[in-house]
Amino acid sequence: MTYKRRDNNHNEIRDALTKAGFWNWDTADLGNGFPDVLAVRRNGSVILLENKMPGEKLTPAEQKFHDEYPGEIAIVYSAKEAIESMIA
């Protein structure tokens, strides 16, 4: 298993989700393309969040996961975008 680094905005995004009342779980250590955060919207639906710094692109492993995962994934570059993805 390959472990990935955390983007500099990772904690800011997770803290904002928690502060806004959204249940979330840090999955960044899973690696192998799995997104950084598993979050649950207020209606109970699950969304995976891939945290990126502005200008960063998905790695090949992340792109493969995004292409194959049948559920919802959002790429977020800020805490504001993470919150917006939760109320979409």
WOFENBEL-V745037 format. One record per residue. N is the residue number from 1. RES is the residue in one small letter. PSI is psi in radians with two decimals (NA if undefined). OMEGA is omega in degrees with one decimal (NA if undefined). D_CENTER is the distance of its C-alpha to the mean C-alpha in Angstrom with 2 decimals. Layout:
n | res | psi | omega | d_center
N | RES | PSI | OMEGA | D_CENTER
N | RES | PSI | OMEGA | D_CENTER
This chain:
n | res | psi | omega | d_center
1 | m | 2.39 | 175.9 | 19.11
2 | t | 2.32 | 178.3 | 17.59
3 | y | 2.48 | -176.9 | 15.48
4 | k | 2.77 | 176.7 | 13.22
5 | r | 2.80 | 175.3 | 13.36
6 | r | 2.40 | 175.0 | 10.98
7 | d | 2.72 | -177.1 | 10.77
8 | n | -0.41 | -179.3 | 13.16
9 | n | 0.07 | -174.4 | 10.98
10 | h | -0.94 | -177.9 | 8.68
11 | n | -0.65 | 178.3 | 11.23
12 | e | -0.75 | 179.9 | 11.96
13 | i | -0.83 | 179.7 | 8.66
14 | r | -0.74 | 179.4 | 8.89
15 | d | -0.70 | 179.6 | 12.58
16 | a | -0.71 | 177.9 | 12.47
17 | l | -0.79 | -179.9 | 10.71
18 | t | -0.81 | -179.7 | 13.34
19 | k | -0.60 | 179.4 | 16.06
20 | a | -0.03 | 175.2 | 15.56
21 | g | 0.28 | 179.6 | 16.07
22 | f | 2.23 | 175.7 | 12.87
23 | w | 2.35 | 178.5 | 12.64
24 | n | 2.73 | -177.9 | 9.51
25 | w | 2.29 | -179.8 | 9.53
26 | d | 2.02 | -179.2 | 8.56
27 | t | 0.25 | -175.4 | 8.34
28 | a | -0.53 | -178.5 | 8.42
29 | d | -0.13 | 179.4 | 12.12
30 | l | -0.59 | 178.3 | 12.19
31 | g | -2.82 | 179.3 | 12.30
32 | n | 0.56 | 176.4 | 13.94
33 | g | -0.13 | -179.3 | 11.13
34 | f | 2.38 | -179.5 | 8.93
35 | p | 2.91 | -171.2 | 5.14
36 | d | -0.52 | -174.7 | 4.36
37 | v | 2.34 | 169.5 | 4.03
38 | l | 2.15 | -177.5 | 6.42
39 | a | 2.71 | -179.7 | 7.82
40 | v | 2.21 | 177.1 | 11.30
41 | r | 2.92 | -178.5 | 13.02
42 | r | -0.42 | 177.9 | 16.59
43 | n | 0.03 | 177.6 | 18.06
44 | g | -0.10 | -179.8 | 16.51
45 | s | 2.56 | -177.9 | 14.33
46 | v | 2.43 | 173.4 | 11.11
47 | i | 2.41 | 174.7 | 7.97
48 | l | 2.39 | -179.3 | 5.03
49 | l | 2.20 | 173.7 | 1.86
50 | e | 1.95 | 179.9 | 3.18
51 | n | 2.29 | 177.0 | 4.89
52 | k | 2.60 | 170.7 | 8.47
53 | m | 2.61 | 178.9 | 11.80
54 | p | 2.32 | 179.8 | 14.11
55 | g | -0.25 | 179.1 | 15.99
56 | e | 2.63 | 177.3 | 13.82
57 | k | 2.90 | 177.1 | 13.50
58 | l | 2.53 | 172.2 | 11.88
59 | t | 2.89 | 176.2 | 13.91
60 | p | -0.70 | 179.0 | 16.23
61 | a | -0.70 | 177.8 | 14.56
62 | e | -0.74 | 179.7 | 11.12
63 | q | -0.73 | 177.9 | 13.29
64 | k | -0.80 | 179.2 | 15.25
65 | f | -0.81 | -179.9 | 12.50
66 | h | -0.68 | -179.9 | 11.41
67 | d | -0.54 | -173.6 | 15.18
68 | e | -0.40 | -175.6 | 15.97
69 | y | 2.23 | -176.9 | 13.45
70 | p | -0.17 | -178.3 | 15.34
71 | g | -2.89 | -176.0 | 12.81
72 | e | 2.33 | 175.8 | 10.47
73 | i | 2.42 | 174.0 | 7.35
74 | a | 2.43 | 171.8 | 6.56
75 | i | 2.14 | -176.8 | 6.48
76 | v | 2.45 | -177.1 | 6.79
77 | y | -0.04 | -178.7 | 9.53
78 | s | 2.90 | 175.9 | 10.53
79 | a | -0.68 | 179.5 | 10.59
80 | k | -0.79 | 179.1 | 12.75
81 | e | -0.62 | 177.7 | 10.55
82 | a | -0.80 | 178.8 | 7.86
83 | i | -0.75 | 178.5 | 11.06
84 | e | -0.65 | 179.3 | 12.49
85 | s | -0.43 | -179.5 | 9.95
86 | m | -0.40 | -178.2 | 10.89
87 | i | 0.13 | -179.7 | 14.52
88 | a | NA | NA | 14.68
